[in-house]
Amino acid sequence: MLGNKAVKATLFVSMLALVGLTLPLQASAECKLTATQDGSPLDIKAEAFDTPEAKQFLDTCKNPYIGNEAATKRGQKLFQLYSCTACHGGQAEGAVGPSLHGPNFKYAKNATNKGMFETIWHGTNGGMGAKGKGLMDPTDPENGLTPDEVLKIVAWVRTHSKFTGNE
């Protein structure tokens, strides 16, 4: 009888260990970043996600900067510095380019923070070039936005909408 209990206990512990190993893999597998143009995988080195917030986004596809006032202020400044206002307007309301407020987005995926991140990082077929670091200017791999900066821009854009993008 003792042997049977030991086998059951060992089996139970083994199952818990297996669940513990697969859960983190499933969590990070949920945030597969894809190009807005064609749905192909985005090849962004994990090292580029160099802040705790960017790492959290990579694990969850949720933007931890939503509602963070300091981050949204920085996001607004970056939106202006990278000339996003030229196409999307000073408040992301739309001008030559579409409004980023929603709920009707030119690219439906932009209703989520993951989708908006992908669009900003890699650009679109509709005229918006990539803004991601190393993509914005192929002659200068240091030019462009970091993942952390893209998340701050997205957080600022979301301040103009009732949607957080983390729904």
Contacts in CASP RR format, 6 or more apart in sequence:
PFRMAT RR
TARGET T0000
AUTHOR 0000-0000-0000
METHOD contacts of the structure
MODEL  1
MLGNKAVKATLFVSMLALVGLTLPLQASAECKLTATQDGSPLDIKAEAFD
TPEAKQFLDTCKNPYIGNEAATKRGQKLFQLYSCTACHGGQAEGAVGPSL
HGPNFKYAKNATNKGMFETIWHGTNGGMGAKGKGLMDPTDPENGLTPDEV
LKIVAWVRTHSKFTGNE
27 59 0 8 1.000
27 60 0 8 1.000
28 58 0 8 1.000
28 59 0 8 1.000
30 60 0 8 1.000
30 61 0 8 1.000
31 57 0 8 1.000
31 58 0 8 1.000
31 59 0 8 1.000
31 60 0 8 1.000
31 61 0 8 1.000
31 114 0 8 1.000
32 41 0 8 1.000
33 41 0 8 1.000
33 42 0 8 1.000
33 44 0 8 1.000
33 114 0 8 1.000
33 117 0 8 1.000
33 118 0 8 1.000
33 121 0 8 1.000
34 40 0 8 1.000
34 41 0 8 1.000
34 42 0 8 1.000
34 118 0 8 1.000
35 41 0 8 1.000
35 42 0 8 1.000
35 118 0 8 1.000
35 122 0 8 1.000
35 123 0 8 1.000
36 107 0 8 1.000
36 109 0 8 1.000
36 115 0 8 1.000
36 118 0 8 1.000
36 119 0 8 1.000
36 122 0 8 1.000
36 123 0 8 1.000
36 124 0 8 1.000
36 125 0 8 1.000
37 122 0 8 1.000
37 123 0 8 1.000
37 124 0 8 1.000
37 125 0 8 1.000
42 118 0 8 1.000
42 121 0 8 1.000
42 122 0 8 1.000
44 121 0 8 1.000
44 147 0 8 1.000
46 58 0 8 1.000
48 54 0 8 1.000
48 133 0 8 1.000
48 146 0 8 1.000
48 147 0 8 1.000
49 55 0 8 1.000
49 57 0 8 1.000
49 58 0 8 1.000
49 147 0 8 1.000
49 148 0 8 1.000
50 146 0 8 1.000
50 147 0 8 1.000
50 148 0 8 1.000
51 148 0 8 1.000
53 64 0 8 1.000
53 65 0 8 1.000
53 71 0 8 1.000
53 148 0 8 1.000
53 151 0 8 1.000
54 146 0 8 1.000
54 147 0 8 1.000
54 148 0 8 1.000
54 151 0 8 1.000
56 62 0 8 1.000
56 64 0 8 1.000
57 63 0 8 1.000
57 64 0 8 1.000
57 113 0 8 1.000
57 117 0 8 1.000
57 147 0 8 1.000
57 151 0 8 1.000
58 147 0 8 1.000
61 112 0 8 1.000
61 113 0 8 1.000
61 114 0 8 1.000
62 113 0 8 1.000
62 166 0 8 1.000
63 113 0 8 1.000
63 117 0 8 1.000
63 151 0 8 1.000
63 154 0 8 1.000
63 155 0 8 1.000
63 158 0 8 1.000
63 164 0 8 1.000
63 165 0 8 1.000
63 166 0 8 1.000
64 151 0 8 1.000
65 71 0 8 1.000
65 72 0 8 1.000
65 151 0 8 1.000
65 152 0 8 1.000
65 154 0 8 1.000
65 155 0 8 1.000
66 113 0 8 1.000
66 155 0 8 1.000
66 158 0 8 1.000
66 164 0 8 1.000
66 165 0 8 1.000
66 166 0 8 1.000
67 155 0 8 1.000
67 158 0 8 1.000
67 159 0 8 1.000
67 164 0 8 1.000
68 155 0 8 1.000
71 151 0 8 1.000
71 152 0 8 1.000
71 155 0 8 1.000
71 156 0 8 1.000
72 152 0 8 1.000
72 155 0 8 1.000
72 156 0 8 1.000
72 159 0 8 1.000
73 156 0 8 1.000
74 149 0 8 1.000
74 152 0 8 1.000
74 156 0 8 1.000
75 149 0 8 1.000
75 152 0 8 1.000
75 153 0 8 1.000
75 155 0 8 1.000
75 156 0 8 1.000
76 156 0 8 1.000
78 145 0 8 1.000
78 149 0 8 1.000
78 152 0 8 1.000
78 153 0 8 1.000
78 156 0 8 1.000
79 85 0 8 1.000
79 88 0 8 1.000
79 90 0 8 1.000
79 92 0 8 1.000
79 153 0 8 1.000
79 156 0 8 1.000
79 157 0 8 1.000
80 90 0 8 1.000
82 131 0 8 1.000
82 144 0 8 1.000
82 145 0 8 1.000
82 153 0 8 1.000
84 92 0 8 1.000
84 153 0 8 1.000
85 95 0 8 1.000
86 95 0 8 1.000
86 96 0 8 1.000
87 94 0 8 1.000
87 95 0 8 1.000
87 96 0 8 1.000
87 97 0 8 1.000
87 128 0 8 1.000
88 94 0 8 1.000
88 95 0 8 1.000
88 97 0 8 1.000
88 98 0 8 1.000
88 99 0 8 1.000
88 100 0 8 1.000
89 95 0 8 1.000
91 160 0 8 1.000
92 99 0 8 1.000
92 100 0 8 1.000
92 101 0 8 1.000
92 156 0 8 1.000
92 157 0 8 1.000
92 160 0 8 1.000
93 99 0 8 1.000
93 100 0 8 1.000
93 101 0 8 1.000
93 160 0 8 1.000
94 100 0 8 1.000
97 106 0 8 1.000
97 128 0 8 1.000
98 105 0 8 1.000
98 106 0 8 1.000
100 110 0 8 1.000
100 116 0 8 1.000
100 157 0 8 1.000
100 160 0 8 1.000
101 157 0 8 1.000
101 160 0 8 1.000
101 161 0 8 1.000
102 110 0 8 1.000
102 111 0 8 1.000
102 161 0 8 1.000
102 163 0 8 1.000
103 111 0 8 1.000
103 161 0 8 1.000
103 163 0 8 1.000
105 111 0 8 1.000
107 115 0 8 1.000
107 119 0 8 1.000
107 124 0 8 1.000
109 115 0 8 1.000
109 116 0 8 1.000
109 118 0 8 1.000
109 119 0 8 1.000
110 116 0 8 1.000
110 119 0 8 1.000
111 163 0 8 1.000
111 165 0 8 1.000
112 165 0 8 1.000
112 166 0 8 1.000
112 167 0 8 1.000
113 151 0 8 1.000
113 154 0 8 1.000
113 158 0 8 1.000
113 164 0 8 1.000
113 165 0 8 1.000
113 166 0 8 1.000
116 154 0 8 1.000
116 157 0 8 1.000
116 165 0 8 1.000
117 147 0 8 1.000
117 150 0 8 1.000
117 151 0 8 1.000
117 154 0 8 1.000
119 128 0 8 1.000
120 131 0 8 1.000
120 132 0 8 1.000
120 145 0 8 1.000
120 150 0 8 1.000
120 153 0 8 1.000
120 154 0 8 1.000
121 130 0 8 1.000
121 131 0 8 1.000
121 132 0 8 1.000
121 135 0 8 1.000
121 145 0 8 1.000
121 147 0 8 1.000
121 150 0 8 1.000
122 130 0 8 1.000
122 132 0 8 1.000
122 135 0 8 1.000
123 129 0 8 1.000
123 130 0 8 1.000
123 131 0 8 1.000
129 136 0 8 1.000
130 136 0 8 1.000
131 144 0 8 1.000
131 145 0 8 1.000
131 150 0 8 1.000
132 144 0 8 1.000
132 145 0 8 1.000
132 146 0 8 1.000
132 150 0 8 1.000
133 141 0 8 1.000
133 142 0 8 1.000
133 143 0 8 1.000
133 144 0 8 1.000
133 145 0 8 1.000
133 146 0 8 1.000
134 140 0 8 1.000
134 141 0 8 1.000
134 142 0 8 1.000
134 143 0 8 1.000
134 144 0 8 1.000
135 144 0 8 1.000
136 143 0 8 1.000
136 144 0 8 1.000
136 145 0 8 1.000
137 143 0 8 1.000
137 144 0 8 1.000
145 153 0 8 1.000
158 164 0 8 1.000
158 165 0 8 1.000
END
